[in-house]
Amino acid sequence: MGVNIGALSRWNNLDPEKKLMPGDKLKIRIHSIPESIGEPLEEGKGNEIIYVVKEGDTLWGIAKKHNVTIDEIKSWNSLNGGDRIYPSDRLRLRVGGS
């Protein structure tokens, strides 16, 4: 269905290594993600982009590359300390602000 393991694990509060059994039920979000997701980020603080996570990416690396903080990325994407990112996850970023 075009959903990566990371997203599926988060939506269902599962460990990505958990084996599924016949009859297990999973929540799957299959809507496409528009250029802007949900509520707009802070006004006047640059442009909102969707960043697609690549193999080997870390929050620290993404933050450094886009001149934002890890806490900002977590806030904009409703991530908490235990959330991990996976290739093909989509993150909202506010870039190019002054």
C-alpha positions as CSV (number, residue, x, y, z in Angstrom):
1,M,0.0,0.0,0.0
2,G,3.0,2.3,-0.3
3,V,3.4,2.7,3.5
4,N,6.8,2.3,5.1
5,I,7.5,0.3,8.2
6,G,8.3,3.3,10.3
7,A,5.0,5.0,9.7
8,L,3.1,1.8,10.1
9,S,4.8,1.1,13.4
10,R,4.1,4.7,14.7
11,W,0.4,4.6,13.6
12,N,-0.1,1.3,15.5
13,N,2.3,1.9,18.4
14,L,4.3,-1.2,17.5
15,D,8.0,-2.1,17.6
16,P,9.1,-2.3,13.9
17,E,10.6,-5.7,14.6
18,K,7.2,-7.1,15.8
19,K,6.0,-10.1,13.8
20,L,2.4,-9.8,12.7
21,M,0.1,-12.7,12.9
22,P,-2.9,-13.6,10.8
23,G,-5.9,-11.7,12.0
24,D,-3.9,-8.7,13.5
25,K,-5.5,-5.4,12.6
26,L,-3.5,-2.4,11.6
27,K,-4.3,1.3,11.1
28,I,-3.1,2.4,7.6
29,R,-3.3,6.0,6.4
30,I,-3.4,6.0,2.6
31,H,-4.1,9.6,1.8
32,S,-1.5,11.5,-0.1
33,I,0.5,14.2,1.7
34,P,-0.1,17.7,0.2
35,E,2.6,20.4,0.0
36,S,1.5,21.6,3.4
37,I,0.3,19.2,6.1
38,G,-2.3,20.2,8.6
39,E,-1.9,23.6,10.3
40,P,0.5,26.0,8.7
41,L,3.8,26.4,10.6
42,E,4.7,29.8,12.1
43,E,4.0,32.7,9.8
44,G,6.9,34.8,8.6
45,K,9.6,32.2,9.4
46,G,10.6,31.1,5.9
47,N,9.0,28.6,3.6
48,E,7.4,25.3,4.5
49,I,8.7,22.3,2.7
50,I,8.2,18.5,2.8
51,Y,11.5,16.7,3.3
52,V,11.5,13.0,2.4
53,V,13.8,11.1,4.7
54,K,16.6,9.2,2.9
55,E,18.5,6.1,4.0
56,G,21.1,7.2,6.6
57,D,19.4,10.5,7.5
58,T,19.2,11.6,11.1
59,L,17.3,14.4,12.7
60,W,20.6,16.0,13.5
61,G,21.8,15.8,9.9
62,I,18.5,17.1,8.5
63,A,18.4,20.0,11.1
64,K,22.0,21.0,10.2
65,K,21.4,20.8,6.4
66,H,18.3,23.0,6.7
67,N,19.6,25.4,9.5
68,V,16.8,24.4,11.9
69,T,16.9,22.7,15.3
70,I,16.0,19.1,16.2
71,D,13.4,20.5,18.6
72,E,11.8,22.5,15.8
73,I,11.6,19.4,13.6
74,K,10.1,17.4,16.4
75,S,7.6,20.2,17.2
76,W,6.5,20.7,13.5
77,N,6.0,16.9,13.1
78,S,4.6,15.9,16.5
79,L,7.5,13.7,17.2
80,N,8.5,12.8,20.8
81,G,11.8,11.5,22.2
82,G,11.0,7.8,21.3
83,D,9.9,8.5,17.7
84,R,12.4,7.4,15.0
85,I,12.5,8.4,11.4
86,Y,12.7,6.0,8.5
87,P,13.5,6.3,4.8
88,S,10.5,7.7,2.9
89,D,9.0,9.4,6.0
90,R,7.9,12.9,5.2
91,L,8.9,15.7,7.5
92,R,7.5,19.3,7.5
93,L,10.3,21.9,7.7
94,R,10.3,25.6,7.8
95,V,13.4,26.8,5.9
96,G,14.9,30.0,4.7
97,G,13.7,32.2,7.6
98,S,15.6,35.2,8.8
